[in-house]
Amino acid sequence: MTERPGQSGHEGSYDQRPGLHHDERQASERPAPVGQEPPELPAELYEAADQIFGDALDAAQRYVAHLADTGIEWGLIGPREVPRLWERHVLNCAVVADLVPQGALVADVGSGAGLPGLCLALARPDCQFLLIEPLERRVEWLDMVVADLGLENVDVIRGRAEQVGLNLDVDVVTARAVSGLKSLLPLTMPLLGGRGQLLAIKGRSAADEIAAAAKPLRKYSGAEPEILTVGDDVLPQPTTVVRVTARRK
Ligand SMILES: C[S@@+](CC[C@H](N)C(=O)[O-])C[C@H]1O[C@@H](n2cnc3c(N)ncnc32)[C@H](O)[C@@H]1O
């Protein structure tokens, strides 16, 4: 089994870009605090955010500020998303934390601007996160934000999931808006150990995507996929997750 970050003492080996690992950045290289006024956490969502992030709520606010500023500037987020960053993106992703087992090693495939990977890393300091993202600019942004937030439970890996992850043997893979379930399964399921699970954030198409993915589901999973809703107790719009359990190795 591949050694896990934090256990091996070789955490830097997960990062394929020389000289760019976030752990190696000096404080002086970290981004200046964002200059643009960040979107306020809406009062009606404060309780949910407080419950989900706890001690990390300040860091979550700083993350949202990054999304609204450099996230837009660098083209990771559309400017129209700013007013709904909290509800539609950050909290919507963070509620998936309820489905992540204690102490899990989690790979977030196609992290983009850290959705859901960074939201979950903030909400779940007991877990370790690998953010897998092929695009250089996005990886650079993720490294910058991880360093600024001081997140010690995150490693950013540059590459495509099918190239970087074969022996990671993680407990959970997460993915949002990467591809339909049929194409997502071959990208994500090989990263899992025999008892692991894919948590794919989906919308109303969840049942259709499951129907279209019958063949890869037979290959990678021995059980029926589940459609779950999370966050219905704290958010106006809950999050739909397709959970696929890996076939035992
Ligand atoms: C539409 S974006 C979604 C980003 C983020 N998950 C979100 O919900 O906002 C899809 C992301 O998946 C990444 N991606 C595409 N194919 C991938 C692959 N084979 N392995 C890992 N990431 C991939 C892209 O670079 C992109 O950042």
The ligand as an ORCA input file, in Angstrom:
! r2SCAN-3c Opt
* xyz 0 1
  C     -16.147     21.900    -13.744
  S     -14.696     21.800    -12.789
  C     -15.361     21.498    -11.181
  C     -14.422     21.955    -10.110
  C     -14.945     21.749     -8.691
  N     -15.014     20.338     -8.350
  C     -16.279     22.408     -8.500
  O     -17.259     21.729     -8.178
  O     -16.358     23.635     -8.659
  C     -14.014     20.205    -13.209
  C     -12.599     20.033    -12.695
  O     -12.191     18.681    -12.905
  C     -10.845     18.688    -13.351
  N     -10.632     17.427    -14.078
  C     -11.082     17.084    -15.308
  N     -10.685     15.842    -15.630
  C      -9.974     15.361    -14.571
  C      -9.281     14.135    -14.297
  N      -9.239     13.150    -15.196
  N      -8.668     13.993    -13.111
  C      -8.708     14.999    -12.188
  N      -9.335     16.190    -12.404
  C      -9.953     16.371    -13.576
  C     -10.756     19.953    -14.207
  O      -9.431     20.409    -14.390
  C     -11.604     20.915    -13.416
  O     -10.857     21.648    -12.472
*
